[in-house]
């Protein structure tokens, strides 16, 4: 996921990264939910209402930031 802006009228989040499972692996993990790690996003990144993000302590308005991408992790059996 990354934050994308083309000025104040066009600001949104875009999903760039995916975790794709085989049918067999998905069948064995029907309730597994991915964890999207958004803590490294800069403060200029907007998030949907109700989605609070605890940013890393040194994240700035634009820089420093961990990345404009958000890692995705999932635990599978």
RODO-2510 file (C-alpha; in nm, 4 decimals, decimal comma):
residues 77
     n   res          X          Y          Z
     1     x     0,0000     0,0000     0,0000
     2     x     0,1296     0,3455    -0,0742
     3     x    -0,0007     0,6985    -0,0382
     4     x    -0,0449     0,8818    -0,3663
     5     x    -0,1154     1,2496    -0,4190
     6     x    -0,1525     1,4728    -0,7220
     7     x    -0,2509     1,7800    -0,5270
     8     x    -0,5107     1,8472    -0,2577
     9     x    -0,8024     1,7196    -0,4686
    10     x    -0,6502     1,3813    -0,5473
    11     x    -0,5122     1,1956    -0,2462
    12     x    -0,5586     0,8256    -0,1951
    13     x    -0,4037     0,4975    -0,0913
    14     x    -0,3113     0,2421    -0,3571
    15     x    -0,2509    -0,1270    -0,3030
    16     x     0,0624    -0,2345    -0,4882
    17     x     0,1716    -0,5478    -0,3087
    18     x    -0,0216    -0,8709    -0,2709
    19     x     0,0255    -1,2121    -0,1142
    20     x    -0,1202    -1,4779    -0,3414
    21     x    -0,1859    -1,8263    -0,2051
    22     x    -0,2387    -2,1495    -0,3907
    23     x    -0,5901    -2,2933    -0,3624
    24     x    -0,4616    -2,5706    -0,1326
    25     x    -0,2796    -2,3302     0,0998
    26     x    -0,5787    -2,0946     0,1105
    27     x    -0,8090    -2,3882     0,1919
    28     x    -0,5870    -2,4846     0,4880
    29     x    -0,5879    -2,1263     0,6206
    30     x    -0,9448    -1,9998     0,5719
    31     x    -0,9347    -1,7412     0,8526
    32     x    -0,5790    -1,6128     0,8048
    33     x    -0,5722    -1,2341     0,7774
    34     x    -0,2750    -1,0373     0,6424
    35     x    -0,1091    -0,7772     0,8615
    36     x    -0,0288    -0,4537     0,6777
    37     x     0,2516    -0,2682     0,8551
    38     x     0,1810     0,1024     0,8075
    39     x     0,3971     0,2409     1,0908
    40     x     0,6676     0,3690     0,8559
    41     x     0,4369     0,5990     0,6608
    42     x     0,5083     0,9720     0,6891
    43     x     0,2574     1,1975     0,8653
    44     x     0,1414     1,3475     0,5318
    45     x    -0,0156     1,0114     0,4464
    46     x    -0,3899     1,0174     0,5008
    47     x    -0,5761     0,7078     0,6160
    48     x    -0,9466     0,6253     0,6019
    49     x    -1,1586     0,7504     0,8910
    50     x    -1,1315     0,5206     1,1924
    51     x    -0,8028     0,3682     1,0825
    52     x    -0,5483     0,4911     1,3340
    53     x    -0,1798     0,4304     1,2656
    54     x     0,0895     0,4433     1,5336
    55     x     0,3851     0,5711     1,3373
    56     x     0,7450     0,4972     1,4185
    57     x     0,8868     0,7617     1,6582
    58     x     1,1153     0,9259     1,4023
    59     x     0,8673     0,9406     1,1118
    60     x     0,8409     1,2953     0,9793
    61     x     0,5855     1,4888     0,7764
    62     x     0,7477     1,3739     0,4524
    63     x     1,0923     1,2564     0,5603
    64     x     1,2273     1,0610     0,7326
    65     x     0,9996     0,7717     0,6511
    66     x     1,0562     0,3986     0,6403
    67     x     0,9056     0,3704     0,2921
    68     x     0,6070     0,4768     0,0877
    69     x     0,5232     0,1053     0,0606
    70     x     0,3722    -0,0978     0,3447
    71     x     0,4994    -0,4513     0,4020
    72     x     0,2404    -0,7269     0,4129
    73     x     0,2857    -1,0318     0,6383
    74     x     0,0669    -1,3336     0,7097
    75     x     0,1007    -1,6358     0,9380
    76     x    -0,0038    -1,9629     0,7764
    77     x    -0,0361    -2,3197     0,8992
***
